Amino acid sequence: MVPKNFDILPKNEEYSAKPILLKQWDDTDLWYKKDDKFDRPKSEISMKIYTNDCELGTTLESRVFVNLWAHIQDEFLREFNYMANCANLSFQVTPMYDNINFSWSGFNDSMPAYLEESIQRLLSMKNEDKTDQLREVFDQVKEKLLMDWKNFYYEQSYQQTFALFETLMVNVAVEQSQMREYLENYTFEDFQAKQKNWLMSGRQLWYVTGNFGHEQAVELVESTRDQFKLQSVKIEDLVDVRAIAIEDGHSFLIERPLEDKTNENSCIVASYEVGVQGDELK
């Protein structure tokens, strides 16, 4: 993972003026923008997998599972990520309501090998010979999440407010207290049963930017698609994540007392729905 080539690619206004949809497959879109401004031998790559595996985004159980999985993979890959950090590379997985967001950053010369190895290690979590190791990590992560989701209600009022506001406004959002209650009786066997059917199907959305050639970007995505081997999913079959629509002319006031009675701070958030203005969606 240590880079050997630090050459800066020649400037190319065709690919650096703005992000462009470089290539489309049946289930994958690749957006690309070459960096001609900072002239650094680095790149930033992000990839979202939109999937309905394990009923992602539709049930409380799926929300608990995907949070567990994201934290478990972080612990599972800890040693590998440490080695990558020493080479100034980073990898992060973030669970969203309807997708899993993967992001890589670092020297572009190391990026192809880094992506391949990180995904290979990630997918190896399903291997039977990793069961004992995974069980130990599961117990640690479960204990930490139970504590985090409990302590959330003792954080600063503004931190709670923004998080709780999202659970009110997004149609598929769930609250930490709900996830904690469900997690208390969640077992490693429950997790393993879900993981068998996880990351089996979906659609990919890529964005590659930095000191990275457009042909190399296409090769990178094709290689990664071969690793995941996801079955294609129709867009209309994915969960529909959107803000809750408030009926015109109506307003609501929601008040929530803090769990910590010694906390004298308060916070208020006001939100207004105005709809699309004119013909410009943006």
N, C-alpha and C positions, 0 to 999 in steps of 0.2 A: 504493500500500500504506500510505500515511500515513492514520491514522484521523482522522475528522472529528466523529464522534458518540461522546460519552463518557457518555451517559445510562445510569443504572442501571435495569434493568427492575423493575417492581413485584414484591413478594414473592408467591410462589404456593406454598403448602404442598403442594398436590396433586403438584407436580413436583419439589419440593426436599427432601421428607422422606427419600427414598432413590432409588437408580437404578431406573428402570422400563423395561420393554421397550416402547418408544414405538410402533414399527411394524415389521412384517415383510413383506418381499417374498419371492418364490420362493427367492432365493439371497442375501438380505441381511437382517440383523437390526440394528435401531437401538436402542441403549440410551441413555437420557437422564437427566440430573439437573441441575436448575437450581440455581445457587449463590445462596442467600439469606443466607449467613453473612458473606462477606468484602466484599461490595458493591464489587467492582472491575470496570471495563469490559473484562474479559478473558475468554478462554475457552480450554479445553483440548479438543482433538479427537484421537481415535485411531481408526485403522481397520486391521483385519487382513484380508489376502486369503489365504484358504486355497485352495491350488491343487495340482494334480498336474502342471502344465506342466513340461516338461523333467525329469520324474521327480523332482520336488522331494522330498527326504527319503528317497529310496530308494537312491541311488547316490553313490559318491564324486565322480563327475564333476558331479552336480547340486549338491553342497555347495560344490565349488570354483567352479562357475559363479555361484551365487547370491551368494557372498562377493565375487567379482570385480565382479558387476553392482552390488552395493550400494556398493562403494567407488568404482566408476567413475561412478555417478550423482552421488555426493557431489562428485567433482571436476568433473564435467560441469556441475553446477548451482552451482558455487562462487561465481561472480560474482552470480548471482541471489540466492543465500542471503545473501551479504554485504549486498546492498541491503535484503533483508528484515530482517536483524539490525539495520540502522540504524533501521528502523521498529519495533524491539522485537518482531519476529516470528521464529519458529524452525520449522524443518522437519527431521525426521530419519527415516531409513529403516533398520530393523534386521532382518536376515534371521534367521528362526527355523528350526526343523527342518521344520515343516509349514506355515509361513505367512510372509508378509512384513508387518512391522508399520510402519505409517506414523503419525507423530505430528506435530501442529501445535499451536502455542501462541502467544498474543499477544492484541492488542486484537480484540474480537469484531467491531467495525465493519469491520475489514480482512479478516476471515477468509474470507468467501465468495470474494472476488477472489483472495486468496492461495492458497487451495486450488485454484481453477481454473487459475491460472497455473503453480503448481508441478507439477501433474499433466500439464498440457499440455507443459511443458518436459521432464518425465520421459519421456513417451511419444515425444517427438521424437527420442530417442536411436536409434530404429529407422529414421529417415529416411535415405535414401541420401546426401543432401547433407551429412550429419554424419559420414560415414565417416572422412574424413581426420582430423578433430578427435578422433573416438572412438579411432582407432588410436593417436594420440599419448598420449591419456589412458590407454589400455590398457597401453601399455609402462611408463608411470610407476607405475601401480597394481600391475602384476605384479611389478616390481622391489621395491616397498615390501612387498608381501605375502610374497614370498620371504624378505626380510630379517626381517620381523616373526615369521613362523612358525619361523624358525631361532633368533631371539633369545629366543623364548618359553621355551626350555629352559635359559636362563641367568638367568631371573627369580628372584625370591625363592621359596623352596621352598613356602610356603603358597599363593602365587598359582598355581604349577604344580599343586599337589595338588588344589585345588578344580576346576580345569579338567579335569584328567585323570580325576578321580573321576566327572565327568559322562559321559565317554566310556565308562566301565565300566558305569554304571547306566542309561543311556538307550539304548533298543534301536536307534535310528537314528544315534547319534552317531559321529563320526569324529575322529581325532586330528590335530593340526596337522602332525605329521611326514608323515602320509599325504597330506594336502592339498598340502603343499609338494612332495613327490615327484611328485605328479600335475601340479602347476602348472608345473614346470620345462619340460615339453614341450608345454604348452598354448599354442596360437597364437591370434592375433586372429581368424583365420578360424574356429577352433573356437568362439570366443565369439559371433561374428556368426551362425553357424549355429544356435546355441541361442537367441539373442535373438529370432530371427524367430518362434519359437514360444512366447515368454515373455509372460506376462500376457495370455493369450488366453482363459482360462477360470478359473473359481474361484467362491468364495463370500466375501461380505464381512460383517465384524462391526464395527459402529461403536459408539463411545461419545462422546457430546457432553456437556460440562459447562461451567459457568461462567455468565456473563451473556449467555446465548443463549436465545432463545425457542424453544419446542417446535415451532411451525409452521415457523420458519426452519431448524431442525435437519432436518426432513423434506425441505424444499426443497433443502438443501445436499447431502444424501445422494442424492436423485434426480438432481441435476445431475451429481454425480460418477459415478454409475452410467452415465449417458449418455456420459460421457467415456471410461470404461474399456471399455464394451460387452463385458463378460465373458460368455462362454458359461457357463451354469449347470452345476454339477458336483454329483453326489449325494454326500452326506456319507460314505456307505460306500465311495466310490471314492477318498477322500483317504487319505494315509499315516497309519498308526496309530502315534502317538508315545506311548510309555509307559515306565515304569521296568521294568527286568528283574526278573522274579519269582524270588526265591530259594526253593528247596524248604524246607519246614518242617523245622526241626531241623538244618539245615546252616549252617555258617559258613565264611568264606573269609578268608584273609590274603593281601593282594597287596602286595609290596614293589617299589619302583622306585628304583634309584640315580639320582642327579642327573648330568646331562651335565657340569656344572661341578664338577670334582673338588676345586677350591679352596674350594667353598662348604661350610662346616662346619655349616650350619643343617639342620634336619630338620622334618618336619611329619607329623602323623598325623590321619586322619579316620576316625571310627567311625560306621557307619550300621546302623540296626535296622529291619527290616520287621515291622510288627505287624498289618497288615491293618485292615479296617474294624471299629470298635468299636461294637457294638450296631446300632441302626437308623439312627443319625445319620451320614450320609456325611461331613459336614464334620469 
